[in-house]
Amino acid sequence: MKSTSLIPHLRDHCPTFGNRVAVAIDLAPLQDDTSLQLPCAFVVPTADTSSVNPAQNVTRQIVRDRFDIALVLDTTDSTKALDLLHDLRAELWRALVGFKPGEPYSAIAYEGGELASAGANRAIYRLRFFAEFQLGRNRATDPAESWHERELDALSSFTGMTVRVDAIDPADPNLQRPGPDGRLELTFSGDVTP
């Protein structure tokens, strides 16, 4: 999931942070960075998982994109920090749970939270969220999303077929039994019009 859809949304709907919402890859530098005005939040992409494809002839996998919101809090007064954590968590739920970050994603859901690190003056608390989407298109007119779909798109169009039937019985006794005798008993054709 692109963080560009989340950052402005969080800035607009989480007034406690002001504009102190950004993206982070590694949380370790945040613990020691004293230039940060607290509290602040960071969107951290963490993982994606997928379901097993239930179909044999098409791609239909549900992919779950996970991301964390890392809250950096001032812990010089631990009671005040815990109360603020409670309020910020509720503010993030109101901003994110049920929000659709764009096509093709489902609504964001909350997965849990945990303390990531704590020091004498600051702590980082991670709240885990996820949104899901389907890997594999729904309509043939949609662009290909997998190699299999690209291969199918490269095939020529099906315009019709001719079926020739050589039945096993009655079999010619002069030929190997059982088996077709080489004479066509039935022929039919069908055309497909789009």
Summary of the structure (lengths in Angstrom):
residues: 194
radius of gyration: 29.6
end to end distance: 37.2
largest distance: 100.7
contacts: 477
relative contact order: 0.14
helix: 23%
strand: 33%
